[in-house]
Amino acid sequence: MSKGEGGAKGILAYITTDKSRHIGGAPLAILAKDEDELIDISNAIAEAFLANLLQLKNGDCLVIKK
């Protein structure tokens, strides 16, 4: 199997700094303390899973694997 094949597909993680948008369950939902932490966490997860990172208009991030 080549690198990037297999594994989970779809939304892997939702990262936000807004407590009202942090809902547990699947996919993984992470509450970051500030925007810097949000970007650091999002980039690390995307890199670890060879996934894409999408920043929403509200500032939250989605880590997506196609």
C-alpha positions in Angstrom: 0.0 0.0 0.0 1.5 3.3 -1.0 1.7 6.3 1.4 -1.7 8.1 1.7 -3.8 5.1 0.7 -6.3 3.6 3.1 -7.3 4.9 6.5 -10.1 7.1 7.5 -11.8 9.3 4.9 -13.9 12.4 5.5 -13.7 14.9 8.4 -11.1 13.8 10.8 -11.1 16.7 13.2 -12.9 20.0 14.0 -10.8 22.6 15.9 -12.4 25.7 17.4 -11.7 28.4 20.0 -15.4 29.0 20.6 -16.7 26.9 23.5 -20.3 27.1 22.1 -19.2 25.3 18.9 -17.2 22.6 20.7 -19.3 19.4 20.5 -17.9 16.0 21.4 -18.2 12.9 19.4 -17.1 11.9 15.9 -15.2 13.5 14.3 -12.8 14.5 16.9 -13.6 18.0 18.3 -10.9 20.1 19.9 -11.2 23.3 21.9 -8.1 25.4 21.4 -7.3 28.2 23.9 -6.5 30.8 21.2 -6.0 31.2 17.4 -2.2 30.3 17.6 -3.0 27.0 19.3 -5.8 26.4 16.9 -3.4 26.7 13.9 -0.7 24.6 15.6 -3.0 21.8 16.4 -4.7 21.9 13.0 -1.4 21.7 11.1 -0.1 18.9 13.3 -3.2 16.7 12.8 -3.3 17.4 9.1 0.4 16.6 8.7 0.1 13.4 10.8 -2.8 12.0 8.7 -1.6 13.4 5.4 -4.9 15.3 5.2 -6.1 18.7 4.0 -6.7 21.6 6.2 -9.7 23.9 5.6 -10.1 27.1 7.6 -13.8 28.2 7.8 -15.0 31.8 7.6 -15.7 31.7 11.4 -12.0 30.9 12.0 -12.5 27.2 12.9 -10.6 24.5 11.1 -11.5 21.2 9.6 -9.0 18.5 8.9 -10.3 16.5 5.9 -9.0 13.3 4.3 -10.2 12.7 0.7 
